[in-house]
Every structure is written in C-alpha cells, then in structure tokens.
C-alpha cells in the first residue's frame, strides 16, 4: 500500500497553550504555565507517565535513547552508527508495526495463530527536499493454503482493516500538523 506523506508544522500561539486536539479539552488548561500577557508563556509538557507521551534523551554526540512510559527503549542515531535506528527507519517501523497489529487478528482467524508474517516498508529519501515522498508497504504472508476465493476475501479484509484502523498509516495518508515548541525548563 502506498501512503503519500504530508508533514507540516502548525503556527500556534504558544501563549494559548495550544495542543492539537486539545481545543475542547480541560486538559489544555492543565498544561499552561501561569503568565500574564506581557510574557511569552510556553506550555509545559505532560509528565512522562502519560501514555500519550514518548521522549528521547541524548546519550552522546548525535545519539539518543527513545523511551515510553512502559519502560521500552530504542536507540536512535544517524545511519553511520551501528545498533541504532535512524528517525526515518523508525517512521517505517511504526508504519509496519501498525499494519502488523491491525492485521494480526483477521489473519490469525483464517490462517491459525502460528502463521509467519513479515511486513516491509521501503522508501528512498529525497535528499534535496529532506523527506520521504512515498513509502511502499508489503505484507509477506503465505496464503497458499487458501482457495482463490478465500485468498481474495482475506486480502480485501486485510486492506480494509489497515485503511480503517492503522493509525500510523491513516495519519501519514491524511497529513499531520506538527507543532514544535522549544521549552526551557528553568
């Protein structure tokens, strides 16, 4: 499946404590620092225990460790560092992982719990634009035990499941607004 990437930064007023999706939430109030109209107030981020938050910590020159609130970690570095993912590779892994999680149940119902599955995501970075203009995703799964009709029906179910429920793929296909804030903790 091919997902066109669209990535843009929002130009939100930091004094408003704006967070995408928080417009109708009382949580927006809880992330603002008290300030008056004369200062440039930058909202604080939610605590790392918030399951919606992931973060990275610098571990050395151009090396980082990504973390989530459940204790998982991933090493992040440029392609020149062995044993780490680049940020672009993590984007691809997120897309593949989302497709895997989304299709696991429908595939297991038809193929049994022990079916082998590999999902690849490929895309060449446009160096000049510094982005991935397109990604190609492939689900590699043995469907030889199915009748042709069952096979086509399963492929349709898998495609529908990804189109309807793969959050990462749906976000990439629709485009996403990204707000960048620089926060001085002092």
Protein Blocks (a to p, Z undefined) as FASTA:
>chain_A
ZZddddddddddfklopaehilmpcklmmmpccddfkbccddddddfklmkbccdddfbe
hiacdddfkopacddddfklghiacfklmmmmmmmmmmmmmmmmmmmmmnojkbccdddd
dddddfklopafbdcddddddfklpcfklmmmmmmmmmmmmmmmmmklmmmmnopadddd
dddfZZ
